[in-house]
């Protein structure tokens, strides 16, 4: 199997702080890969090593099967979490400039920039200055700057940041089209619903270490159907029964809960019907958000007892 990116036992420290600790994972060519974790987990530090902004203290980074070099970065697109646009310049000028840095001629760069601006619903803004745009619009321009040179591998740090639902949908469709073209995409995000819909595989990092790694559908299947989605009217005192419910997230007339180990879902349903009118009762695999929270909390507990 050909890997677009390989991280091999990578470690990075800043003074006494270990930002990334013995981190390893591979991304097969043509996959969408999610790098997840709470704030301060080491995601951005890992990404900066993937594109040569910083160098690992130990371990190795390989891109396209080779040790990372400046030349290989011409085949990589990078969207930073912090925007790097020139605010006093026009949008089209920004995009042509960044494309030229990747070797494109002015004519090709202008044509591609205009095509992408139309696609991301920014066509009429091309001659506006960046500072005149909303944060979400600036984010879309930053995305175009990362992909305008048609890289084989795209590294996107929080690509959906600042986007409204409609803009997120446009960007999601663009990512799926790039995948169909055979591109490899790594992105970090806090939006678990987006990861669930887009990613083939994930790596969840916490305190600089990998705590969950693998094919997303296999990870979810390994948890079994231990979650319940329940719509109701009335009261659900059973949510406080530890023999039935391990954890719950109650929105007033809709609740997502995890069954306690060995709990019978039919018993839970029967008990719920005694105190509430049930509109929906569905046994499902846990959401990625639930898995994320459980994994992070369990690693915290292990660390506190270490």
N, C-alpha and C positions, 0 to 999 in steps of 0.2 A: 504493500500500500504506500502511495506517495503522500508524504506529509508536507503541507505548506509551511507549518510552524512547528518547531520542537523546542520545548523548554526542558532542560536536563539538569535537575537538582540546583536550580538557580537560587542564590541567596544575595540579599542586598541590605546593608546596614547603614544608618546615618548616625554617627557618633555611637551612642550606646543602644539606639533604637533599632530593632530588627524589623525592617519593613516587609521583606520577603524572605521566607525561611524554607529552603530546600524544596522549592516548588518545581514540579514536573508535570507536563501534559503535552499531548500532540494534537494537531488539528489536521485531519485528512483534507486533501484538495477538494474544493467544491462544497464544503460544509459551512453552515452558519453555527458558530460556537459562542456560547454565552459565558462570560467571565463575571461571576456574581460575588457579592459579599457586602457586609455592612460597611458604613463609613469607616475609613481607617484600616480596612482589612488588608490592603496591599495591592489593590487592583491597578491603580494608576502607576504605582511604582513598577509593577510588572510590565505594564504597557510601555513605559518609558525605556525599559531595557530591550523590548522587542524592536524598537526603532532606533536604538543607538543613542538616545539622549543621555542615558547613564549606562554604565558598564557593570555587570555583575561582579560582586566580590569573589564569588566562586560559582561553578556550574557553567553551562553553555547555552547559547541561543543559536538555533539554526533556522534559516529561512530558505525555502525551496531546496532543502537538502544540503545547504552549505552554511558555513559560519557567516554570521551577519557582517556585511560590508556596506559601505556607502553606495556602491554601484548597485547592489541588490535592492536598495531602498527606492530606486527609480520604478521598481515593479510593485511598490507598496503605496497605499493611500492611507493617510492618517487624519482623523478628526479628533482634535484635542478637546478635553472637557472645558478648558478655558478658551474662549474665542480668540483667534489670532488674525482678525481682519483689520485692514487699515480704514479707520472710521471716516476719515475725511475724503477718501477716494470713492469714486463711483463703484457700484457693484460689478459692472462689466469689467472695469479696470482691474479690480481685485482679482477676478477670476482669470482674466487673460494673463496677469502677472504671475499668479501661482502656476498656471499651466506652462508658461514659458520656463519657469524654474525646473519643470519636469521634462523639458526638451521639445515642447510643442511650438510650431510656428504660429505667428500672430493670427493668421487667417483661420487655421484649424481650431485654435483656442477660442476665437470669437464665435465660430460656428457652434462648437460644442457648448460653450457657455450659454448661448441663446437657446439652444435646444433644451438644456437642463432647466434654465429659468422658466421656460414655458411649461415643462413637465411638472415642476414643483410650484406652479401657480404664482410665479414671480415675474412673468414676462414684461409687465408694464413698469417694473421697478428697476430695470437694468441700468438706467442713467441716473438713479437716485444715489445719494451718498449712503454709506452703511449706517451712519449715525441717525439717519431718518427712519430706519426700520425698527420694528418691534423685535424683542428678543427672539421670538419664535422664527421670524423671517430671517434674522441674522443666522440662526442655527441652520436653516435650510441652505443659505449661501455658503456657510462653512462646510456643509456636507458636499455641495457641488465642488468646492475647491479640493476636497479629498478624493473625488472620483473622476474629475474631469480628464485626467490623463489615462483613464481606463486601466487602472492597476489590476493585477491578478489577485492581490491580497489587500483587503481593507481592514484597518483597525480603527474602530469607532468607539470613543470614550463618551458614554452617555449621549448617544445620538438623538434621543427623543426628548432631551432636556428643553423645556420651554415651549414645546409644541402642544397646540390644542388637539382635540380628538381627530378633527378632519385632517389636519396637517400630518398627524401621526400615521393616519391611514395612507396618505400619499407616499410618505417615506417608507412605510412597510411594503407597499407594492413595488417601489423602486428597488428595495433590498431583495425581494423575491425574484424580480427580473434579473438582477445581477447574478443571483445564484443560478438561475436557469442558463446564464451565459458561461457558467463554469467557474465563476469567481469564488474565492474563499473569503469569508467575513467573520471577524471576531468583534463582538461588541460587549461593552459592560453597561449595565443599567440597573436601576432599582425597580423597574417596572416588570414584575414577575409575570403578569398576564401577557406581555409582549414576548418575553422569553419563551413562554409556554407555546405560543403560536408559531414562533419563528425558528427556534433553535433545534438543531439535530442533537448536539451534545452540550454539556455544561461542565464548568469547574466552579465550585463554591469555595472561596477562600475566606479564612477567618484568622486574624492575628498572623497574617503572612503565610499561613499553611493551607494546603488543599485539604478540605474536610469532606468533600463530596465531588466525585468525578465520574463521568460516564455518559452513555447514551441516555437522553432524557426519557424516552419512553420506557427503557429498562429500569431506570431509577424509580419512576412513578409506579410501574407494575410491581416492583419489589415491596412496596408498601401495602399492596392489596387494597381491597375496597373497604377501607376502615373509616371512611368519612361519610357524613350524612348532610345533605342539603334539605332544609325543612322550612316550608312557608306555613305560617299559622296565624290564627287570631285567638287571643286569650293569654293564658299564662303557662309557662313551662318550668315549674319548680324542679323537674328532673335534671335540668342543666347543672344543678348543684349536687347531684348524686354521683359520687366518685366510682360507684360500681358500674355505672352506665356510661359516664362521660369523662373522658380524659382532659379535654379542653374544648372551649367553644368561643365563637365570635357571634354575638347576638346583635342584630340590627333592628330589633323591635318587633317586626313581623316576619323576619327572615333570619335564620340562624345556620351557620356552618359549624359542625362539631366533629370531634374525633371520638370514636368509641373507645371505652376503656378496654384493656386487654381481656379477651374472653367474653365481652358483653354481647348479648343477643340483640340484634337490631329489631327483631319482631317484638321483643319485650319493651324496647324503647318506644316503638311506635304505639303499642297498646297503652303504655303509660302516658304518652303525650296526648292521646285521644281522650283521656279522662279529664284533662284540664283545658284543652284547647281544640279548636276546629282546625284540622290539618288540610291545607290546600295542596301541598306537595311534599312528598317524602321520597328521597332518592339516595341510594347507597352508591358512592362514587370513590374513585381513587382520590387521595388527598391532592389539593392544588400544590403547585410549586411554591407558592407563598407559605403554605403550611409546612412543607418540607424544609424550606429555607429557615423559617423561624425555629422549628424543632431542632434542626442541625446546629444552628448557631447557639441556641440555648444549651444544648447538651454539651457542646465543646466548651462553653463558658463554665459549666458545672465541673467538667473534667479538669479544666485549668485551675479552678479555685481549690480543688482538692489535691492538686499535684504538689 
